[in-house]
């Protein structure tokens, strides 16, 4: 999303503001030239950038200042206060950087800083192919262009849509509070302008690392100088009687979210199987649509393994306060046309079932290519795999975190 316009607040920086009003390490919200501006102080230096996060319009003045960066309070996107550059996901676009002029004991915002020319990499591959057009693949393609790579760049995605904001599929979009126009990360025009060749509804069937080629589902081969695997994950399927009935849904893609929305229009009661992040987000969104919701989870508390018992209990109480009914310490044994049967014999009436019991990384392609595995694809600190010239990112990458050791993060 682009920066959104809001009612201007705080001092008018065009008219000037006392430097003393801004203490070391603090930020001040104001405006100039009709735009909201955030001014931050680090030592004797003052920085001014746009005050609105480019992801979903979060108020950066309410965020966290760390060294010369500011983190959005909503989804933790991070921006460089010196340049306005977006340096951490989920924001992809920079905020405006503004000029500041100090005059005695006051400072003035005097205009926008011109964007610097693109960086020129010292060396670069002859071409880049990215397999997977999700968040990791899309962000990688953008960053390559931002860092000055101007060679052939191909983004291969099995989805029918251009890269989109997957986390929102279980939140505001599913709840009916966000239009579908918010979901795409970029427009088709953006990819054309950036000369990123996007191949939707296309998969890669094989990797030939010796020839440096990938074979596409349509049959043709594409060469690469460097290959990035960003193939994401697939929902774990529930293997019980009735799991394939028409009113049973999973949530991973935009099409999945559309399907749940359509079925929720006529549903009065829903059962959500799985009490982790996706299950709880779906439950909250369905409650926004006035659907009665029962959540079934095998653990005593939701998210207890991740956040501990105190937060797990708080989460349960919060959802219960919004009308969600929990059946914890239980597993489903069968799904029928209008009910779910649990392992203790309890039956839950429903018109809709949504299953969210985890995901598995899509590593089959990498395994077939002989790439080293260990709870995903093993990568180094530069995301390089065991085969030179092939890299991996996102849900599939097991990377060496300097604090936690090797980890693989799913989203």
C-alpha positions in Angstrom: 0.0 0.0 0.0 1.1 3.6 -0.5 1.2 6.1 2.2 -2.3 7.1 3.3 -3.4 10.7 3.9 -4.6 11.5 7.4 -5.5 14.6 9.3 -2.3 16.5 9.9 -1.3 16.7 13.6 1.5 18.4 15.6 3.7 21.4 14.8 4.1 22.9 11.4 7.7 22.2 10.6 7.7 24.6 7.7 7.3 27.4 10.3 9.9 25.9 12.5 10.1 24.1 15.8 12.4 24.5 18.8 15.1 21.9 18.8 14.8 21.7 22.6 11.3 20.1 22.2 13.0 17.0 20.8 15.1 15.1 23.4 17.9 12.6 22.4 16.4 9.4 21.1 12.9 10.8 20.7 10.6 11.3 17.8 8.1 14.1 17.1 5.1 14.0 14.8 4.3 17.1 12.7 3.7 18.2 9.2 5.1 20.3 6.3 3.9 20.9 2.7 0.7 19.2 3.5 2.2 15.9 4.5 2.7 14.1 7.9 6.4 14.1 8.9 8.3 12.3 11.6 11.4 14.1 13.0 13.8 12.1 15.1 16.9 13.1 17.1 20.1 11.1 17.5 22.8 13.1 19.3 23.1 16.5 17.5 21.6 15.1 14.3 18.0 15.5 13.2 16.3 13.3 10.7 12.9 13.8 8.9 11.0 11.1 7.0 7.3 10.4 6.1 5.3 9.5 9.2 3.2 6.8 7.6 4.3 3.2 7.2 4.0 2.2 3.5 2.7 -1.3 4.4 -0.7 -0.6 5.9 -0.5 3.0 6.9 0.7 2.5 10.5 1.7 5.6 12.6 5.5 5.5 12.7 5.5 8.2 15.5 4.0 5.5 17.8 6.7 3.0 16.8 10.1 2.2 18.3 13.3 4.1 17.5 16.4 1.9 17.5 19.7 3.7 16.6 18.9 5.3 13.3 15.9 3.3 12.5 12.2 3.3 13.3 10.0 0.2 13.6 6.3 0.4 12.8 4.1 -0.5 15.8 1.6 -2.5 13.7 3.7 -5.1 11.8 7.3 -4.1 12.7 8.4 -2.9 9.3 11.6 -0.9 9.7 12.8 2.3 8.0 16.1 4.1 8.0 15.7 7.5 9.5 18.6 8.9 7.5 17.2 7.9 4.1 13.6 6.8 4.5 14.5 3.4 3.0 12.4 0.4 3.9 15.0 -2.0 5.3 12.8 -4.7 6.8 9.6 -6.5 5.8 6.7 -6.3 5.5 7.1 -2.8 4.0 8.5 -2.8 0.4 8.3 0.9 -0.4 10.4 3.7 1.1 9.0 6.7 2.9 9.9 10.2 1.8 13.1 11.7 3.2 13.0 15.4 4.0 15.6 18.1 4.3 16.1 19.8 7.7 17.6 23.2 8.2 18.9 24.3 11.7 18.7 28.0 12.4 20.0 28.9 15.9 17.7 27.1 18.4 15.1 26.0 15.8 14.8 23.6 12.9 12.8 23.8 9.7 11.7 21.2 7.2 12.5 22.8 3.8 11.7 20.2 1.2 12.1 16.6 -0.1 15.4 14.9 -0.6 15.9 13.7 -4.1 16.2 9.9 -4.5 19.7 8.6 -5.0 20.5 6.8 -8.1 20.4 3.0 -8.1 23.3 1.1 -6.6 25.6 -0.7 -9.0 26.7 -4.1 -7.8 30.3 -5.1 -8.2 29.4 -8.4 -9.8 26.2 -10.1 -10.7 24.9 -13.4 -12.3 24.0 -13.5 -15.9 20.4 -14.1 -15.0 18.3 -14.9 -11.9 15.3 -17.3 -11.7 13.2 -17.3 -8.5 10.9 -20.3 -7.9 8.0 -19.2 -5.8 6.1 -15.9 -6.1 5.1 -15.5 -2.4 6.4 -13.0 0.1 10.0 -14.2 0.0 10.2 -14.6 -3.8 8.5 -11.3 -4.5 10.6 -9.4 -2.0 13.8 -10.9 -3.4 12.9 -9.8 -7.0 12.2 -6.3 -5.8 15.4 -6.1 -3.8 17.5 -7.3 -6.7 16.3 -4.4 -8.8 16.6 -2.0 -5.9 20.3 -3.1 -5.4 21.0 -2.4 -9.0 20.8 -5.8 -10.6 19.7 -5.2 -14.2 20.0 -8.6 -15.8 17.2 -11.0 -16.8 14.9 -11.8 -13.8 12.2 -14.4 -13.8 9.7 -15.0 -11.1 7.9 -18.4 -11.3 4.7 -18.9 -9.3 2.2 -21.6 -9.1 -0.6 -19.2 -8.0 -2.8 -17.6 -10.5 -2.2 -14.2 -8.9 0.7 -11.8 -8.7 2.5 -11.8 -5.3 0.1 -10.8 -2.6 0.0 -10.1 1.2 -0.6 -13.6 2.5 -1.0 -12.8 6.2 -4.0 -10.6 5.5 -5.9 -13.6 4.1 -6.7 -14.7 7.6 -7.1 -11.3 9.1 -8.8 -8.1 7.8 -9.6 -9.5 4.3 -11.3 -12.6 5.7 -13.1 -10.5 8.3 -14.5 -8.3 5.6 -12.6 -5.2 6.8 -10.1 -4.9 3.9 -10.9 -4.8 0.2 -9.3 -7.2 -2.2 -7.4 -4.2 -3.8 -5.2 -4.2 -0.7 -4.1 -7.8 -1.2 -1.6 -7.6 -4.2 1.8 -6.4 -3.1 2.4 -4.7 -6.5 0.5 -4.1 -9.7 1.2 -5.7 -13.0 2.5 -2.4 -14.2 5.2 -2.4 -11.5 6.6 -5.7 -12.7 6.6 -4.6 -16.3 8.4 -1.3 -15.4 11.0 -3.2 -13.3 11.4 -5.8 -16.1 10.5 -8.7 -13.8 9.2 -11.5 -15.9 6.4 -13.1 -13.8 5.1 -16.5 -14.8 1.8 -17.2 -12.9 0.1 -20.6 -12.9 3.5 -22.2 -13.6 5.6 -24.6 -11.6 9.1 -26.0 -11.9 9.3 -29.7 -12.3 13.0 -30.2 -12.2 16.3 -28.5 -11.5 19.5 -29.4 -13.5 22.3 -27.8 -11.4 25.0 -29.0 -13.8 23.4 -27.3 -16.8 22.0 -24.5 -14.6 18.5 -25.0 -16.0 15.0 -25.4 -14.6 12.2 -27.2 -16.4 8.8 -25.6 -16.3 5.5 -27.3 -16.1 4.8 -26.2 -19.7 7.8 -28.2 -20.9 10.4 -25.6 -21.8 13.6 -25.1 -20.0 15.0 -21.8 -18.6 18.6 -21.2 -17.8 19.9 -19.3 -14.8 23.1 -17.8 -13.4 21.6 -17.9 -9.9 18.6 -19.7 -8.7 16.5 -18.8 -5.6 14.1 -21.4 -4.1 11.2 -19.7 -2.3 8.6 -22.5 -2.7 6.9 -21.9 0.6 4.8 -24.4 2.5 1.6 -26.5 2.1 -1.1 -27.0 4.8 -1.0 -30.3 6.6 -4.1 -32.3 5.6 -6.3 -33.9 8.2 -6.6 -37.6 7.7 -10.0 -38.5 9.2 -13.4 -39.6 7.7 -15.2 -36.7 6.1 -12.1 -34.4 5.7 -12.7 -34.1 2.0 -16.4 -32.9 2.3 -17.4 -29.8 0.3 -17.8 -27.6 3.4 -14.2 -28.4 4.7 -11.7 -25.7 3.9 -8.0 -25.0 4.4 -6.4 -21.5 4.2 -3.2 -20.8 2.4 -4.0 -18.9 -0.8 -6.2 -16.1 -1.9 -8.5 -18.6 -3.6 -8.8 -20.4 -0.3 -9.7 -17.2 1.5 -12.3 -16.4 -1.2 -13.8 -19.8 -0.7 -14.1 -19.4 3.0 -15.7 -16.0 2.6 -18.2 -17.3 0.2 -19.2 -20.2 2.4 -19.3 -18.0 5.5 -22.1 -15.9 3.9 -24.6 -18.7 4.5 -23.0 -20.3 7.5 -24.4 -19.9 11.0 -21.9 -22.1 12.8 -18.3 -23.0 12.1 -15.8 -25.4 13.6 -12.1 -24.4 13.4 -9.7 -27.3 13.9 -6.4 -26.1 15.2 -5.8 -23.5 17.9 -2.6 -22.0 16.6 -2.1 -18.7 14.8 -4.0 -19.5 11.6 -6.9 -21.2 13.5 -7.3 -18.3 15.9 -7.1 -15.7 13.2 -9.8 -17.5 11.2 -11.9 -17.8 14.4 -11.6 -14.0 15.1 -12.4 -13.2 11.4 -15.5 -15.4 11.3 -16.8 -13.9 14.5 -16.5 -10.5 12.8 -18.9 -12.0 10.2 -21.3 -13.0 13.0 -20.7 -16.7 12.6 -20.7 -18.8 15.8 -17.3 -20.4 16.2 -16.0 -23.4 18.1 -12.2 -24.0 18.1 -10.8 -27.5 18.6 -7.2 -27.9 19.8 -5.2 -30.8 21.1 -3.2 -28.7 23.6 -4.6 -27.5 27.0 -4.2 -23.9 26.0 -3.9 -22.1 22.6 -0.4 -21.3 21.6 1.0 -22.5 25.0 4.0 -24.2 23.4 5.0 -21.0 21.6 4.0 -18.3 24.2 3.7 -20.2 27.5 0.7 -20.8 29.8 0.1 -17.2 31.0 -0.2 -15.8 27.5 -2.0 -18.9 26.3 -4.6 -18.4 28.9 -4.9 -14.7 28.1 -5.4 -15.5 24.4 -8.1 -18.0 25.3 -9.9 -15.5 27.6 -9.7 -12.8 24.9 -11.3 -15.0 22.2 -13.8 -16.4 24.6 -14.8 -12.8 25.4 -15.7 -12.4 21.7 -17.9 -15.4 21.7 -15.5 -18.2 20.6 -16.1 -21.5 22.3 -13.1 -23.7 22.9 -12.7 -27.5 23.0 -9.1 -27.9 24.2 -7.3 -31.2 24.8 -9.4 -32.7 22.1 -9.0 -33.9 18.5 -11.6 -34.5 15.8 -12.4 -38.1 14.9 -14.8 -37.6 12.0 -16.4 -34.8 10.0 -20.0 -35.2 8.8 -22.3 -33.0 6.7 -23.4 -30.8 9.5 -21.3 -31.7 12.5 -17.8 -32.6 13.8 -17.3 -35.5 16.1 -14.5 -35.3 18.7 -12.4 -38.1 20.2 -14.4 -37.9 23.5 -17.8 -38.4 21.7 -18.8 -34.7 21.7 -20.5 -33.5 18.5 -20.3 -29.9 17.3 -23.0 -28.7 14.9 -21.6 -26.7 12.0 -22.1 -25.5 8.4 -18.4 -24.8 7.8 -15.2 -26.4 8.9 -11.8 -24.7 8.6 -8.6 -26.8 9.3 -5.4 -25.1 10.4 -3.1 -27.7 11.9 0.2 -26.5 10.5 2.2 -26.5 7.3 4.9 -28.6 5.7 7.8 -26.9 3.7 7.7 -27.5 0.0 11.2 -29.1 -0.4 10.5 -31.9 -2.8 12.1 -30.0 -5.8 15.2 -29.3 -3.8 15.5 -32.9 -2.5 15.3 -34.2 -6.1 18.1 -31.9 -7.0 20.3 -33.3 -4.3 20.4 -30.2 -2.1 21.3 -30.9 1.6 18.3 -31.1 4.0 17.8 -30.8 7.7 14.3 -29.6 8.8 14.1 -27.7 5.5 16.9 -26.6 3.2 20.2 -26.0 4.9 21.5 -22.6 4.0 24.5 -20.5 5.1 24.4 -16.9 6.4 24.0 -15.7 2.8 21.1 -18.2 2.1 23.4 -20.3 -0.1 22.6 -24.0 -0.3 24.9 -27.0 -0.6 24.9 -26.5 -4.4 26.8 -23.4 -5.6 24.6 -20.9 -7.3 21.4 -22.1 -5.7 19.9 -20.2 -2.8 16.8 -20.7 -0.6 14.6 -18.3 1.4 11.3 -18.1 3.3 9.4 -21.1 4.9 11.8 -23.7 3.5 15.2 -22.2 4.6 16.9 -23.5 7.7 19.4 -20.7 8.4 22.0 -20.0 11.1 20.6 -17.3 13.4 23.5 -15.8 15.4 21.5 -16.0 18.7 19.2 -19.0 18.4 21.3 -21.3 16.3 19.7 -23.0 13.2 16.1 -22.1 12.8 13.3 -22.3 10.2 10.6 -19.8 10.4 7.1 -20.4 8.9 4.6 -17.6 8.2 
